[in-house]
Amino acid sequence: MSEILSVRGAAKSYGAVKALRGADLAVARGEVHALCGDNGAGKSTLIKLVAGVEHPDAGEIALRGEKVRFSSPHDALAAGIATIHQDLGLAPGLTIYQNVFMGSELVKRVLGIPVLDRAAMIARSQDFLVQLNSVMRDMTARVENLSGGQRQAVALCRALRWNAEIIVMDEPTAALGVRETEEVIKLIRRLKENGVTVILISHNMNDVIAVADRVTILRGGRTETSLPTEGLNAQALSDLIMRGETALEEAG
């Protein structure tokens, strides 16, 4: 598969704290790529660079083979990179379709006056959910009444609404139960089936092994290794994160 996103030699400091010290990331088109590492390894900072939240002090980012520099998250979104943060950024008191189209509402003209096209937004929201194989039917249901897995589906629909080619998911199964976690895993698999590239940040090694094609591991702000998940299990991946490539050598 061709490379859709790459980060080379990314460095980022916050005062005396060096969050990234030359990190690399190479993501292939259409794959699920996990980004792992212990707390403080630099995962969040690296994703902030990709999402346009922060600018690198050094290094470069390339999207579809072209160097890019995002001035804001909106720039990244316009380029096809959507980030779903752990809090999802949803408005609990609004409906499903209102959340999907929040900030990009559809309008129609009635007697020359622009009004919200509620019917079109409901229909489009349902279409997005069908793409994800979601069983939700009522687009007027309030998000506050949905399960954790269903809320993830709504957040993903919003990313699809923006025609995102790359979706970054930050700890999508954190604080979810077993059943809801499986719902999210199915959503990620469905995204891959539809050709969407997913970057998954997770501390749950079982989730990573279940859904990721490759994993990049950060340590101390640098890329420790990047390898396929095939042949790994959750324990081996945990050992690799904690002990580095020595764990692979000992396992071999």
C-alpha positions in Angstrom: 0.0 0.0 0.0 1.2 3.5 -0.7 2.1 5.9 2.1 -0.6 8.5 2.8 1.0 10.3 5.8 4.5 10.6 7.0 6.3 12.5 9.8 10.0 12.7 9.7 12.3 13.9 12.5 9.6 15.7 14.4 10.8 17.7 17.4 8.7 19.8 19.8 9.6 21.4 23.1 7.6 23.2 25.7 10.1 25.4 27.5 12.7 23.0 29.0 10.5 19.9 28.3 11.4 18.1 25.1 8.2 16.3 24.2 9.5 15.0 20.8 13.1 14.5 20.0 13.0 13.4 16.4 10.0 11.1 16.0 9.0 9.4 12.8 5.7 8.0 11.7 4.8 6.4 8.3 1.1 5.4 7.7 0.0 3.5 4.6 -3.2 4.3 2.8 -6.2 2.3 4.1 -4.5 0.7 7.1 -5.2 0.9 10.8 -2.0 2.1 12.4 -1.7 2.1 16.1 0.5 4.6 18.0 1.6 3.3 21.4 4.0 4.2 24.2 4.1 4.7 27.9 2.8 8.0 29.5 5.0 10.9 28.4 6.3 9.0 25.3 5.1 11.8 23.0 2.0 10.3 21.5 -0.3 13.2 22.2 2.2 15.7 21.0 2.8 13.9 17.7 -0.9 13.7 17.1 -1.2 17.4 17.8 1.3 18.1 15.1 -0.6 15.9 12.6 -4.0 17.5 13.6 -2.7 21.1 13.2 -3.1 21.9 16.9 0.7 22.5 17.3 3.6 23.3 15.0 6.8 21.2 15.0 10.0 23.0 16.0 11.8 20.8 13.5 11.1 18.0 11.1 8.4 17.7 8.4 5.0 16.3 7.7 4.0 15.0 4.3 0.4 14.2 3.2 0.0 12.1 0.0 3.6 12.8 -0.8 3.5 16.5 -0.5 5.0 18.5 2.4 2.3 20.3 4.5 2.2 22.7 7.4 -1.1 23.2 9.1 -1.9 26.5 10.7 -4.9 25.1 12.6 -7.1 22.0 13.1 -9.4 23.4 10.4 -6.5 23.3 7.9 -5.9 19.6 8.8 -9.6 18.8 8.5 -9.8 20.6 5.1 -6.8 18.5 4.0 -8.6 15.3 5.0 -7.4 14.6 8.5 -10.0 14.4 11.2 -9.2 13.9 14.9 -11.6 12.4 17.4 -10.4 13.2 20.8 -11.1 11.2 23.9 -13.9 13.5 25.0 -15.4 13.2 21.4 -16.3 16.9 21.3 -20.0 16.1 21.0 -22.9 18.3 22.3 -24.9 15.9 24.6 -28.0 18.0 24.6 -28.3 18.1 20.8 -29.6 15.3 18.5 -27.6 12.9 16.4 -28.0 14.8 13.2 -27.3 18.1 14.8 -24.0 16.8 16.1 -23.1 15.3 12.7 -23.7 18.6 11.0 -22.6 20.9 13.8 -20.7 23.8 12.2 -21.6 22.7 8.6 -25.4 22.7 8.6 -27.3 22.2 5.4 -29.7 24.9 4.3 -32.4 25.3 1.7 -34.4 28.3 0.5 -38.1 28.7 1.2 -39.6 31.7 -0.6 -36.0 33.0 -1.0 -35.2 32.8 2.7 -32.4 30.4 3.8 -33.6 27.9 6.4 -32.0 24.7 7.9 -32.7 21.7 5.8 -33.6 19.3 8.6 -34.8 16.5 6.4 -31.6 16.5 4.3 -29.4 16.4 7.4 -31.4 13.5 8.9 -31.2 11.6 5.7 -27.4 12.2 5.3 -26.7 11.3 8.9 -28.6 8.0 8.4 -26.5 7.3 5.3 -23.3 7.8 7.2 -24.5 5.4 9.9 -25.3 2.9 7.3 -21.7 3.1 6.0 -20.7 2.2 9.6 -23.2 -0.6 9.8 -24.7 1.2 12.8 -28.2 0.1 13.9 -29.3 3.5 15.2 -32.6 4.6 13.6 -33.7 7.8 15.2 -31.6 10.7 14.1 -33.5 13.0 16.4 -32.4 11.1 19.5 -30.3 13.2 21.9 -26.6 12.2 22.2 -26.8 12.2 26.0 -29.1 9.2 25.8 -26.7 7.1 23.7 -24.2 4.5 24.7 -20.4 5.0 24.6 -20.1 3.0 21.4 -23.0 4.9 19.8 -21.4 8.2 20.6 -18.2 7.1 18.9 -20.3 6.3 15.8 -21.8 9.8 15.9 -18.3 11.3 16.1 -17.1 9.2 13.2 -20.2 10.3 11.2 -19.1 13.9 11.7 -15.6 13.0 10.4 -17.2 11.3 7.4 -19.3 14.4 6.8 -16.0 16.3 6.3 -14.8 13.6 3.8 -11.9 12.7 6.0 -9.4 10.2 4.4 -7.5 9.9 7.7 -9.3 9.6 11.1 -7.2 9.8 14.2 -8.9 8.2 17.2 -7.5 9.0 20.6 -8.2 6.3 23.2 -11.6 5.4 21.7 -12.4 2.6 24.1 -11.3 4.3 27.3 -13.8 3.8 30.1 -16.0 1.6 27.9 -17.4 -1.8 28.9 -16.7 -5.0 27.0 -19.7 -4.8 24.8 -19.2 -1.1 23.9 -15.6 -1.7 23.2 -16.5 -4.4 20.7 -18.9 -1.9 19.1 -16.0 0.5 18.6 -13.7 -2.2 17.3 -16.4 -3.1 14.7 -16.6 0.6 13.7 -12.9 0.8 13.1 -13.0 -2.4 11.0 -15.8 -0.9 9.0 -13.9 2.3 8.4 -11.0 0.2 7.0 -13.4 -1.8 4.8 -14.5 1.6 3.3 -11.0 2.6 2.6 -10.5 5.1 5.4 -7.1 5.2 7.1 -7.2 5.1 10.9 -4.6 6.1 13.3 -5.4 4.6 16.7 -3.9 5.9 20.0 -4.5 3.3 22.7 -3.2 1.9 26.0 -5.3 -1.2 25.5 -3.1 -3.7 23.8 -5.9 -6.2 23.2 -7.7 -3.5 21.1 -4.5 -2.8 19.2 -3.9 -6.5 18.4 -7.6 -6.9 17.5 -7.8 -4.2 14.9 -4.4 -2.7 13.9 -2.3 -3.7 10.9 0.9 -1.9 12.2 2.0 -0.3 15.4 4.5 2.5 16.0 6.0 2.7 19.5 7.3 5.9 20.9 9.8 6.1 23.8 11.1 9.3 25.3 9.9 11.4 22.4 11.5 9.2 19.8 10.3 6.4 17.6 11.4 3.1 19.2 10.1 0.8 16.4 7.4 0.3 13.8 6.3 -3.1 12.9 3.3 -5.3 11.7 1.1 -6.6 14.5 0.8 -10.0 12.8 2.4 -12.6 15.0 2.2 -10.4 18.1 -0.1 -10.8 21.1 -1.1 -8.3 23.7 1.5 -9.4 26.2 4.3 -9.3 23.6 3.3 -5.8 22.6 3.2 -4.7 26.2 6.7 -6.1 26.8 7.9 -4.2 23.6 6.5 -0.9 24.9 8.0 -1.4 28.4 11.4 -3.0 27.4 12.0 -2.0 23.8 13.3 -4.3 21.1 15.1 -6.4 23.7 11.8 -8.0 24.4 11.6 -9.1 20.7 15.1 -10.5 20.8 14.3 -12.5 24.0 11.0 -13.7 22.5 12.9 -14.9 19.4 
